[in-house]
Amino acid sequence: QGQFVESGGGLVQSGGSLRLSCVASGSIFGALAMGWFRQAPGKQRELVAGIIPGGITDYADSVKGRFTISRDNAKNTMYLQMNSLKPEDTAVYYCNRKRRTWAWGQGTQVTVSS
């Protein structure tokens, strides 16, 4: 298994933007379907965006049109550009394999104030 380290979270006002980064260890990152997940207090972890090795992306309806997932396989890094943030986007954000997840990292806290 690899490891994932998320960063880029913070406190932002409603309507603001943040860019999250995920650095993966190991040499097979480029071959993995990856995803960004989030978990809000009292709620289950949910998948918000996914990207396959070829670059095709998909999004949860709640973030479609506002979030953009991308990856740089040469850097073993994945990104999540989040625009037009809403208070309901407040959560800890994690990256992992899109399916058959490995161990979860610490995540990065995103807090959107109204």
C-alpha positions in Angstrom: 0.0 0.0 0.0 1.0 3.6 -0.5 0.5 6.6 1.7 -1.3 9.8 1.0 -0.6 13.3 2.5 -3.2 15.9 2.0 -2.7 19.7 2.4 -4.1 23.0 1.4 -7.2 23.3 3.6 -8.1 26.3 5.7 -10.8 28.7 6.7 -12.5 30.6 3.9 -15.6 32.7 3.5 -18.6 31.5 1.5 -17.9 32.1 -2.2 -14.1 31.7 -1.7 -11.7 29.2 -3.2 -9.1 26.7 -2.0 -6.8 24.3 -3.7 -6.1 21.0 -2.1 -3.1 18.8 -2.8 -2.5 15.2 -2.3 1.0 13.6 -2.5 1.2 9.9 -2.9 4.1 7.6 -2.1 5.0 4.7 -4.2 5.6 4.1 -7.9 2.2 3.1 -9.2 0.3 6.4 -8.6 -0.1 6.9 -12.3 -1.9 3.7 -12.7 -4.5 4.3 -10.0 -8.0 5.6 -10.2 -8.0 8.3 -7.5 -10.6 10.2 -5.6 -11.1 13.1 -3.2 -13.4 12.3 -0.3 -14.8 14.3 2.5 -16.3 13.7 5.9 -18.4 16.3 7.7 -19.1 16.1 11.5 -21.7 13.4 12.1 -21.8 12.2 8.5 -20.3 9.4 6.6 -17.3 9.9 4.4 -18.4 10.6 0.8 -16.6 10.6 -2.6 -16.8 14.1 -4.1 -14.5 13.7 -7.2 -12.7 11.0 -9.1 -10.1 10.8 -11.8 -8.8 7.8 -13.7 -5.3 7.4 -15.1 -6.4 8.7 -18.5 -7.7 11.8 -16.9 -11.5 11.3 -17.2 -13.2 12.8 -14.2 -16.5 12.5 -12.4 -18.1 14.5 -9.6 -20.8 14.3 -7.0 -23.8 16.4 -7.9 -23.2 18.6 -4.9 -19.9 19.9 -6.2 -20.3 19.6 -10.0 -19.4 22.9 -11.7 -17.6 24.2 -8.6 -14.8 21.7 -8.0 -12.1 20.5 -10.4 -10.0 17.4 -9.9 -6.6 17.0 -11.6 -3.5 15.0 -11.4 0.2 15.3 -12.2 1.5 11.7 -12.4 5.1 12.9 -12.8 4.9 14.4 -9.3 2.7 11.7 -7.8 0.3 14.5 -6.9 -3.4 15.1 -7.2 -5.3 18.4 -6.8 -8.8 19.6 -6.0 -9.6 23.1 -7.0 -12.6 24.3 -5.1 -14.4 27.4 -6.1 -17.7 29.0 -5.0 -17.3 27.3 -1.6 -20.4 26.9 0.5 -20.8 26.3 4.3 -22.0 22.8 3.5 -18.6 22.1 2.0 -17.1 22.2 5.5 -15.4 18.9 6.2 -12.2 17.0 6.4 -11.0 16.2 2.9 -9.1 13.1 2.1 -7.5 11.5 -1.0 -7.3 7.8 -1.7 -7.8 5.3 -4.3 -11.3 5.7 -5.8 -12.1 2.1 -5.0 -10.4 -0.5 -2.8 -9.1 2.3 -0.6 -5.8 2.1 1.2 -5.1 3.4 4.7 -6.5 6.9 5.2 -4.2 9.9 5.7 -4.8 12.7 8.2 -6.9 14.7 5.8 -7.0 18.4 5.6 -9.7 20.5 7.2 -11.8 22.9 5.1 -14.0 25.3 6.9 -16.3 27.6 5.0 -17.9 30.4 7.0 -21.2 32.0 6.0 
